[in-house]
Amino acid sequence: MAADDAYARLAGTLERIQHASGHAELVDIVDVEDLSFETGIPEPVVRALLSGGRAEEISVTERVRRRLDFLRETRLRDDGKKYTLEEIAAAAGVTRQTMSEWRRKGMPSLESADRLRRFFSLPPGFFFADEPEALDEALQHHLQDLESRSDPLRQLRTPEILRLAARGLVSPSGVQAMAQWAEAVTRPAVARGYGPSSSTGDGR
């Protein structure tokens, strides 16, 4: 993906997040520290991208090197200590010497990168995705959550339902019935009479 395309896609995602959240400040909606941890992008860069800025242009080799270092600094063993280079190399299926060469100037193979990704439960593009692309991917679940809460009927507008409607397989009365049902199930519980003050009508 070209850099400009990645930034344009990220800008679109950020705009949708702000719209779904009522135009609140992005740093108040998302957790910058969590986004940094998930993507391997330093927090200052995440903040800059959320504000519409751009990340420093770096080579893929440099990006991989930085994210390997970030991985070692942020992922801890069960005892709270950092993983050694030997442990990370073993997870990648290579020697410590090979791991050291990666950190200086080399590039892991796709197989080794995938081994590390699975070992540390990293997102697919952790090592190679550029900054706007990686952040955009990490923001997608935030966007889906916000849009679902702001539009409770969104899950009903599935491709399957739309195809049925387009083919005339759902009658107008059926569409109306579905709309009434959707309105009923998305109405707040108190409004439906299930709140703390609701009564059974027989004094019990």
C-alpha positions as protocol buffer text, in pm:
chain_id: "A"
residue {
  index: 1
  type: MET
  ca { x: 0 y: 0 z: 0 }
}
residue {
  index: 2
  type: ALA
  ca { x: 141 y: 339 z: -100 }
}
residue {
  index: 3
  type: ALA
  ca { x: 209 y: 576 z: 188 }
}
residue {
  index: 4
  type: ASP
  ca { x: -48 y: 832 z: 74 }
}
residue {
  index: 5
  type: ASP
  ca { x: -315 y: 563 z: 45 }
}
residue {
  index: 6
  type: ALA
  ca { x: -235 y: 439 z: 397 }
}
residue {
  index: 7
  type: TYR
  ca { x: -262 y: 790 z: 541 }
}
residue {
  index: 8
  type: ALA
  ca { x: -587 y: 851 z: 354 }
}
residue {
  index: 9
  type: ARG
  ca { x: -735 y: 530 z: 488 }
}
residue {
  index: 10
  type: LEU
  ca { x: -625 y: 617 z: 842 }
}
residue {
  index: 11
  type: ALA
  ca { x: -777 y: 965 z: 809 }
}
residue {
  index: 12
  type: GLY
  ca { x: -1107 y: 809 z: 705 }
}
residue {
  index: 13
  type: THR
  ca { x: -1104 y: 573 z: 1003 }
}
residue {
  index: 14
  type: LEU
  ca { x: -1025 y: 857 z: 1244 }
}
residue {
  index: 15
  type: GLU
  ca { x: -1308 y: 1064 z: 1099 }
}
residue {
  index: 16
  type: ARG
  ca { x: -1554 y: 777 z: 1143 }
}
residue {
  index: 17
  type: ILE
  ca { x: -1438 y: 723 z: 1503 }
}
residue {
  index: 18
  type: GLN
  ca { x: -1491 y: 1089 z: 1585 }
}
residue {
  index: 19
  type: HIS
  ca { x: -1832 y: 1089 z: 1421 }
}
residue {
  index: 20
  type: ALA
  ca { x: -1945 y: 774 z: 1606 }
}
residue {
  index: 21
  type: SER
  ca { x: -1821 y: 912 z: 1937 }
}
residue {
  index: 22
  type: GLY
  ca { x: -1986 y: 1252 z: 1903 }
}
residue {
  index: 23
  type: HIS
  ca { x: -1671 y: 1430 z: 1781 }
}
residue {
  index: 24
  type: ALA
  ca { x: -1477 y: 1382 z: 2103 }
}
residue {
  index: 25
  type: GLU
  ca { x: -1100 y: 1421 z: 2109 }
}
residue {
  index: 26
  type: LEU
  ca { x: -939 y: 1104 z: 1977 }
}
residue {
  index: 27
  type: VAL
  ca { x: -694 y: 1079 z: 2268 }
}
residue {
  index: 28
  type: ASP
  ca { x: -997 y: 1069 z: 2498 }
}
residue {
  index: 29
  type: ILE
  ca { x: -1158 y: 785 z: 2300 }
}
residue {
  index: 30
  type: VAL
  ca { x: -869 y: 546 z: 2243 }
}
residue {
  index: 31
  type: ASP
  ca { x: -585 y: 437 z: 2471 }
}
residue {
  index: 32
  type: VAL
  ca { x: -259 y: 559 z: 2320 }
}
residue {
  index: 33
  type: GLU
  ca { x: -50 y: 327 z: 2537 }
}
residue {
  index: 34
  type: ASP
  ca { x: -253 y: 23 z: 2430 }
}
residue {
  index: 35
  type: LEU
  ca { x: -229 y: 121 z: 2064 }
}
residue {
  index: 36
  type: SER
  ca { x: 147 y: 159 z: 2096 }
}
residue {
  index: 37
  type: PHE
  ca { x: 178 y: -180 z: 2266 }
}
residue {
  index: 38
  type: GLU
  ca { x: -32 y: -350 z: 1999 }
}
residue {
  index: 39
  type: THR
  ca { x: 134 y: -194 z: 1695 }
}
residue {
  index: 40
  type: GLY
  ca { x: 495 y: -149 z: 1805 }
}
residue {
  index: 41
  type: ILE
  ca { x: 470 y: 223 z: 1725 }
}
residue {
  index: 42
  type: PRO
  ca { x: 613 y: 457 z: 1995 }
}
residue {
  index: 43
  type: GLU
  ca { x: 351 y: 654 z: 2186 }
}
residue {
  index: 44
  type: PRO
  ca { x: 464 y: 998 z: 2054 }
}
residue {
  index: 45
  type: VAL
  ca { x: 423 y: 871 z: 1698 }
}
residue {
  index: 46
  type: VAL
  ca { x: 78 y: 728 z: 1776 }
}
residue {
  index: 47
  type: ARG
  ca { x: -27 y: 1068 z: 1916 }
}
residue {
  index: 48
  type: ALA
  ca { x: 107 y: 1245 z: 1608 }
}
residue {
  index: 49
  type: LEU
  ca { x: -84 y: 1012 z: 1376 }
}
residue {
  index: 50
  type: LEU
  ca { x: -405 y: 1057 z: 1576 }
}
residue {
  index: 51
  type: SER
  ca { x: -362 y: 1432 z: 1531 }
}
residue {
  index: 52
  type: GLY
  ca { x: -328 y: 1404 z: 1155 }
}
residue {
  index: 53
  type: GLY
  ca { x: 51 y: 1411 z: 1146 }
}
residue {
  index: 54
  type: ARG
  ca { x: 290 y: 1177 z: 972 }
}
residue {
  index: 55
  type: ALA
  ca { x: 548 y: 930 z: 1093 }
}
residue {
  index: 56
  type: GLU
  ca { x: 916 y: 952 z: 1007 }
}
residue {
  index: 57
  type: GLU
  ca { x: 997 y: 790 z: 673 }
}
residue {
  index: 58
  type: ILE
  ca { x: 1215 y: 488 z: 741 }
}
residue {
  index: 59
  type: SER
  ca { x: 1319 y: 177 z: 550 }
}
residue {
  index: 60
  type: VAL
  ca { x: 1153 y: -158 z: 606 }
}
residue {
  index: 61
  type: THR
  ca { x: 1480 y: -287 z: 752 }
}
residue {
  index: 62
  type: GLU
  ca { x: 1490 y: -5 z: 1006 }
}
residue {
  index: 63
  type: ARG
  ca { x: 1123 y: -55 z: 1090 }
}
residue {
  index: 64
  type: VAL
  ca { x: 1178 y: -425 z: 1159 }
}
residue {
  index: 65
  type: ARG
  ca { x: 1484 y: -346 z: 1374 }
}
residue {
  index: 66
  type: ARG
  ca { x: 1292 y: -93 z: 1582 }
}
residue {
  index: 67
  type: ARG
  ca { x: 998 y: -326 z: 1632 }
}
residue {
  index: 68
  type: LEU
  ca { x: 1223 y: -610 z: 1737 }
}
residue {
  index: 69
  type: ASP
  ca { x: 1371 y: -378 z: 2000 }
}
residue {
  index: 70
  type: PHE
  ca { x: 1023 y: -261 z: 2098 }
}
residue {
  index: 71
  type: LEU
  ca { x: 910 y: -622 z: 2131 }
}
residue {
  index: 72
  type: ARG
  ca { x: 1192 y: -706 z: 2366 }
}
residue {
  index: 73
  type: GLU
  ca { x: 1128 y: -395 z: 2578 }
}
residue {
  index: 74
  type: THR
  ca { x: 752 y: -439 z: 2613 }
}
residue {
  index: 75
  type: ARG
  ca { x: 682 y: -814 z: 2623 }
}
residue {
  index: 76
  type: LEU
  ca { x: 774 y: -970 z: 2955 }
}
residue {
  index: 77
  type: ARG
  ca { x: 796 y: -1326 z: 3074 }
}
residue {
  index: 78
  type: ASP
  ca { x: 562 y: -1462 z: 3341 }
}
residue {
  index: 79
  type: ASP
  ca { x: 820 y: -1370 z: 3606 }
}
residue {
  index: 80
  type: GLY
  ca { x: 812 y: -1006 z: 3492 }
}
residue {
  index: 81
  type: LYS
  ca { x: 1158 y: -1011 z: 3336 }
}
residue {
  index: 82
  type: LYS
  ca { x: 1249 y: -936 z: 2977 }
}
residue {
  index: 83
  type: TYR
  ca { x: 1302 y: -1217 z: 2732 }
}
residue {
  index: 84
  type: THR
  ca { x: 1667 y: -1283 z: 2653 }
}
residue {
  index: 85
  type: LEU
  ca { x: 1791 y: -1274 z: 2296 }
}
residue {
  index: 86
  type: GLU
  ca { x: 1836 y: -1651 z: 2317 }
}
residue {
  index: 87
  type: GLU
  ca { x: 1469 y: -1697 z: 2412 }
}
residue {
  index: 88
  type: ILE
  ca { x: 1346 y: -1470 z: 2134 }
}
residue {
  index: 89
  type: ALA
  ca { x: 1577 y: -1640 z: 1885 }
}
residue {
  index: 90
  type: ALA
  ca { x: 1443 y: -1980 z: 1991 }
}
residue {
  index: 91
  type: ALA
  ca { x: 1087 y: -1856 z: 1942 }
}
residue {
  index: 92
  type: ALA
  ca { x: 1183 y: -1742 z: 1592 }
}
residue {
  index: 93
  type: GLY
  ca { x: 1358 y: -2072 z: 1516 }
}
residue {
  index: 94
  type: VAL
  ca { x: 1701 y: -1915 z: 1465 }
}
residue {
  index: 95
  type: THR
  ca { x: 2028 y: -1873 z: 1655 }
}
residue {
  index: 96
  type: ARG
  ca { x: 2118 y: -1586 z: 1884 }
}
residue {
  index: 97
  type: GLN
  ca { x: 2378 y: -1476 z: 1627 }
}
residue {
  index: 98
  type: THR
  ca { x: 2112 y: -1452 z: 1357 }
}
residue {
  index: 99
  type: MET
  ca { x: 1888 y: -1254 z: 1591 }
}
residue {
  index: 100
  type: SER
  ca { x: 2174 y: -1011 z: 1662 }
}
residue {
  index: 101
  type: GLU
  ca { x: 2230 y: -964 z: 1288 }
}
residue {
  index: 102
  type: TRP
  ca { x: 1860 y: -884 z: 1239 }
}
residue {
  index: 103
  type: ARG
  ca { x: 1880 y: -617 z: 1507 }
}
residue {
  index: 104
  type: ARG
  ca { x: 2179 y: -457 z: 1338 }
}
residue {
  index: 105
  type: LYS
  ca { x: 2105 y: -469 z: 969 }
}
residue {
  index: 106
  type: GLY
  ca { x: 1922 y: -782 z: 860 }
}
residue {
  index: 107
  type: MET
  ca { x: 1568 y: -891 z: 792 }
}
residue {
  index: 108
  type: PRO
  ca { x: 1389 y: -1194 z: 936 }
}
residue {
  index: 109
  type: SER
  ca { x: 1239 y: -1439 z: 692 }
}
residue {
  index: 110
  type: LEU
  ca { x: 860 y: -1443 z: 667 }
}
residue {
  index: 111
  type: GLU
  ca { x: 861 y: -1779 z: 844 }
}
residue {
  index: 112
  type: SER
  ca { x: 1067 y: -1649 z: 1137 }
}
residue {
  index: 113
  type: ALA
  ca { x: 856 y: -1333 z: 1162 }
}
residue {
  index: 114
  type: ASP
  ca { x: 542 y: -1544 z: 1167 }
}
residue {
  index: 115
  type: ARG
  ca { x: 688 y: -1766 z: 1440 }
}
residue {
  index: 116
  type: LEU
  ca { x: 752 y: -1459 z: 1655 }
}
residue {
  index: 117
  type: ARG
  ca { x: 408 y: -1319 z: 1576 }
}
residue {
  index: 118
  type: ARG
  ca { x: 238 y: -1636 z: 1696 }
}
residue {
  index: 119
  type: PHE
  ca { x: 464 y: -1677 z: 1999 }
}
residue {
  index: 120
  type: PHE
  ca { x: 391 y: -1324 z: 2123 }
}
residue {
  index: 121
  type: SER
  ca { x: 31 y: -1307 z: 1990 }
}
residue {
  index: 122
  type: LEU
  ca { x: 113 y: -1012 z: 1765 }
}
residue {
  index: 123
  type: PRO
  ca { x: -110 y: -871 z: 1489 }
}
residue {
  index: 124
  type: PRO
  ca { x: -21 y: -995 z: 1136 }
}
residue {
  index: 125
  type: GLY
  ca { x: 157 y: -678 z: 1024 }
}
residue {
  index: 126
  type: PHE
  ca { x: 351 y: -610 z: 1343 }
}
residue {
  index: 127
  type: PHE
  ca { x: 699 y: -619 z: 1189 }
}
residue {
  index: 128
  type: PHE
  ca { x: 644 y: -500 z: 834 }
}
residue {
  index: 129
  type: ALA
  ca { x: 332 y: -277 z: 816 }
}
residue {
  index: 130
  type: ASP
  ca { x: 410 y: 94 z: 796 }
}
residue {
  index: 131
  type: GLU
  ca { x: 290 y: 319 z: 1076 }
}
residue {
  index: 132
  type: PRO
  ca { x: -40 y: 450 z: 932 }
}
residue {
  index: 133
  type: GLU
  ca { x: -138 y: 105 z: 807 }
}
residue {
  index: 134
  type: ALA
  ca { x: -59 y: -63 z: 1140 }
}
residue {
  index: 135
  type: LEU
  ca { x: -247 y: 201 z: 1340 }
}
residue {
  index: 136
  type: ASP
  ca { x: -547 y: 190 z: 1107 }
}
residue {
  index: 137
  type: GLU
  ca { x: -571 y: -187 z: 1150 }
}
residue {
  index: 138
  type: ALA
  ca { x: -548 y: -157 z: 1528 }
}
residue {
  index: 139
  type: LEU
  ca { x: -825 y: 105 z: 1532 }
}
residue {
  index: 140
  type: GLN
  ca { x: -1076 y: -110 z: 1345 }
}
residue {
  index: 141
  type: HIS
  ca { x: -1215 y: -286 z: 1654 }
}
residue {
  index: 142
  type: HIS
  ca { x: -1255 y: 52 z: 1828 }
}
residue {
  index: 143
  type: LEU
  ca { x: -1447 y: 177 z: 1525 }
}
residue {
  index: 144
  type: GLN
  ca { x: -1671 y: -129 z: 1509 }
}
residue {
  index: 145
  type: ASP
  ca { x: -1750 y: -105 z: 1880 }
}
residue {
  index: 146
  type: LEU
  ca { x: -1834 y: 267 z: 1859 }
}
residue {
  index: 147
  type: GLU
  ca { x: -2049 y: 228 z: 1547 }
}
residue {
  index: 148
  type: SER
  ca { x: -2236 y: -66 z: 1698 }
}
residue {
  index: 149
  type: ARG
  ca { x: -2317 y: 137 z: 2009 }
}
residue {
  index: 150
  type: SER
  ca { x: -2418 y: 447 z: 1813 }
}
residue {
  index: 151
  type: ASP
  ca { x: -2624 y: 241 z: 1566 }
}
residue {
  index: 152
  type: PRO
  ca { x: -2774 y: -65 z: 1742 }
}
residue {
  index: 153
  type: LEU
  ca { x: -2946 y: -179 z: 1420 }
}
residue {
  index: 154
  type: ARG
  ca { x: -2619 y: -190 z: 1224 }
}
residue {
  index: 155
  type: GLN
  ca { x: -2577 y: -562 z: 1272 }
}
residue {
  index: 156
  type: LEU
  ca { x: -2911 y: -621 z: 1101 }
}
residue {
  index: 157
  type: ARG
  ca { x: -2788 y: -455 z: 782 }
}
residue {
  index: 158
  type: THR
  ca { x: -2589 y: -754 z: 673 }
}
residue {
  index: 159
  type: PRO
  ca { x: -2509 y: -839 z: 310 }
}
residue {
  index: 160
  type: GLU
  ca { x: -2743 y: -1138 z: 339 }
}
residue {
  index: 161
  type: ILE
  ca { x: -3041 y: -927 z: 450 }
}
residue {
  index: 162
  type: LEU
  ca { x: -2967 y: -667 z: 183 }
}
residue {
  index: 163
  type: ARG
  ca { x: -2953 y: -937 z: -87 }
}
residue {
  index: 164
  type: LEU
  ca { x: -3286 y: -1079 z: 25 }
}
residue {
  index: 165
  type: ALA
  ca { x: -3444 y: -736 z: 15 }
}
residue {
  index: 166
  type: ALA
  ca { x: -3296 y: -659 z: -327 }
}
residue {
  index: 167
  type: ARG
  ca { x: -3432 y: -986 z: -469 }
}
residue {
  index: 168
  type: GLY
  ca { x: -3777 y: -915 z: -331 }
}
residue {
  index: 169
  type: LEU
  ca { x: -3765 y: -1215 z: -98 }
}
residue {
  index: 170
  type: VAL
  ca { x: -3863 y: -1004 z: 200 }
}
residue {
  index: 171
  type: SER
  ca { x: -4213 y: -859 z: 169 }
}
residue {
  index: 172
  type: PRO
  ca { x: -4289 y: -499 z: 274 }
}
residue {
  index: 173
  type: SER
  ca { x: -4487 y: -637 z: 569 }
}
residue {
  index: 174
  type: GLY
  ca { x: -4192 y: -857 z: 659 }
}
residue {
  index: 175
  type: VAL
  ca { x: -3956 y: -560 z: 652 }
}
residue {
  index: 176
  type: GLN
  ca { x: -4197 y: -365 z: 873 }
}
residue {
  index: 177
  type: ALA
  ca { x: -4221 y: -657 z: 1118 }
}
residue {
  index: 178
  type: MET
  ca { x: -3842 y: -683 z: 1135 }
}
residue {
  index: 179
  type: ALA
  ca { x: -3815 y: -310 z: 1198 }
}
residue {
  index: 180
  type: GLN
  ca { x: -4071 y: -327 z: 1479 }
}
residue {
  index: 181
  type: TRP
  ca { x: -3893 y: -624 z: 1634 }
}
residue {
  index: 182
  type: ALA
  ca { x: -3556 y: -450 z: 1608 }
}
residue {
  index: 183
  type: GLU
  ca { x: -3697 y: -138 z: 1773 }
}
residue {
  index: 184
  type: ALA
  ca { x: -3843 y: -346 z: 2056 }
}
residue {
  index: 185
  type: VAL
  ca { x: -3525 y: -542 z: 2133 }
}
residue {
  index: 186
  type: THR
  ca { x: -3304 y: -232 z: 2123 }
}
residue {
  index: 187
  type: ARG
  ca { x: -3531 y: -24 z: 2348 }
}
residue {
  index: 188
  type: PRO
  ca { x: -3372 y: 33 z: 2693 }
}
residue {
  index: 189
  type: ALA
  ca { x: -3471 y: -232 z: 2948 }
}
residue {
  index: 190
  type: VAL
  ca { x: -3641 y: 20 z: 3179 }
}
residue {
  index: 191
  type: ALA
  ca { x: -3859 y: 144 z: 2895 }
}
residue {
  index: 192
  type: ARG
  ca { x: -3974 y: -214 z: 2831 }
}
residue {
  index: 193
  type: GLY
  ca { x: -4075 y: -255 z: 3194 }
}
residue {
  index: 194
  type: TYR
  ca { x: -3778 y: -464 z: 3307 }
}
residue {
  index: 195
  type: GLY
  ca { x: -3616 y: -201 z: 3526 }
}
residue {
  index: 196
  type: PRO
  ca { x: -3590 y: -208 z: 3906 }
}
residue {
  index: 197
  type: SER
  ca { x: -3920 y: -22 z: 3944 }
}
residue {
  index: 198
  type: SER
  ca { x: -4118 y: -254 z: 3719 }
}
residue {
  index: 199
  type: SER
  ca { x: -4413 y: -438 z: 3866 }
}
residue {
  index: 200
  type: THR
  ca { x: -4587 y: -763 z: 3782 }
}
residue {
  index: 201
  type: GLY
  ca { x: -4922 y: -592 z: 3831 }
}
residue {
  index: 202
  type: ASP
  ca { x: -5042 y: -823 z: 4108 }
}
residue {
  index: 203
  type: GLY
  ca { x: -4871 y: -647 z: 4398 }
}
residue {
  index: 204
  type: ARG
  ca { x: -4587 y: -897 z: 4429 }
}
